Amino acid sequence: MKKLPLLLLLAVSLFMGCKSVKKADNPFFSDYKTPFNVPPFDKIDSTHFMPAYLEGMKQHDEEINKIINDDQAATFENTILAFDKSGKLLTNVSKVSTR
């Protein structure tokens, strides 16, 4: 139980430290202009992850809500395919590891 406040403090400090990164400076927010469309590892910094994860989760939630609130009858294209294509930014960020 004593670890929870420490983890919470760490998460908040990481979040606050990462908010200063502008979208224009974050390689996750632009199309990769690299061979084979691989992430530009030489331009990615640890401060780029949190803003990209937060924006990715926000976008994914919006895409899922759009599927849920669609007035049309459910079809493969507007349900399964739309779900499969959702979360592109979140997937791109999670594929890059900072080990």
C-alpha positions in Angstrom: 0.0 0.0 0.0 2.9 2.4 0.6 3.9 2.0 -3.0 0.7 3.5 -4.4 1.3 7.1 -3.3 4.9 6.9 -4.7 3.6 5.5 -8.0 0.9 8.1 -8.2 3.5 10.9 -7.5 5.8 9.4 -10.2 2.9 9.3 -12.7 1.8 12.8 -12.1 5.4 14.2 -12.3 5.9 12.3 -15.6 2.6 13.7 -16.9 3.5 17.3 -15.9 7.0 17.0 -17.3 5.7 15.7 -20.7 3.1 18.4 -21.2 5.7 20.9 -22.4 6.5 18.9 -25.5 4.7 20.5 -28.5 2.9 18.4 -31.0 5.1 19.8 -33.8 8.2 18.5 -32.0 6.8 15.1 -31.3 7.6 12.5 -34.1 4.6 10.4 -33.1 2.2 13.1 -34.3 3.4 13.1 -37.9 3.7 10.6 -40.7 7.0 8.8 -40.7 9.1 9.8 -43.6 11.5 6.8 -43.3 12.2 3.8 -45.4 9.4 1.2 -44.9 7.5 3.6 -42.7 9.4 2.6 -39.5 9.4 5.0 -36.6 12.2 7.6 -36.6 14.0 6.2 -33.6 16.7 8.9 -33.9 14.1 11.6 -33.3 12.1 10.0 -30.5 12.8 11.1 -27.0 11.3 9.7 -23.7 9.3 13.0 -23.3 7.4 12.2 -26.5 5.7 9.1 -25.1 3.2 10.4 -22.5 1.7 13.1 -24.7 1.4 10.6 -27.6 -0.2 8.0 -25.3 -2.7 10.5 -24.0 -3.6 11.8 -27.4 -3.8 8.2 -28.7 -6.2 7.1 -26.0 -8.3 10.2 -26.6 -8.5 9.5 -30.4 -9.2 5.8 -29.8 -12.0 6.6 -27.4 -13.5 9.0 -30.0 -13.3 6.3 -32.7 -14.9 3.7 -30.4 -17.7 6.2 -29.4 -18.3 6.9 -33.1 -18.8 3.1 -33.7 -21.1 2.8 -30.7 -23.2 5.8 -31.6 -23.6 5.0 -35.3 -27.3 5.3 -36.2 -26.9 2.8 -39.1 -27.5 -0.9 -38.8 -24.4 -2.7 -37.8 -22.4 -4.1 -40.7 -19.0 -5.7 -41.0 -17.6 -2.4 -42.5 -19.0 0.1 -39.9 -18.4 -2.2 -36.9 -15.7 -4.8 -37.2 -13.6 -3.0 -39.9 -14.0 0.3 -38.2 -12.9 -1.2 -34.9 -9.9 -2.9 -36.5 -8.8 0.4 -38.0 -9.2 2.4 -34.8 -6.3 3.3 -32.5 -3.6 4.0 -35.1 -1.7 6.5 -33.0 -2.0 4.4 -29.8 -0.7 1.4 -31.7 2.2 3.3 -33.3 3.3 4.6 -29.8 3.0 1.2 -28.1 5.1 -0.5 -30.8 8.1 1.6 -29.8 9.9 0.6 -26.7 12.3 2.6 -24.6 14.3 -0.2 -22.9 
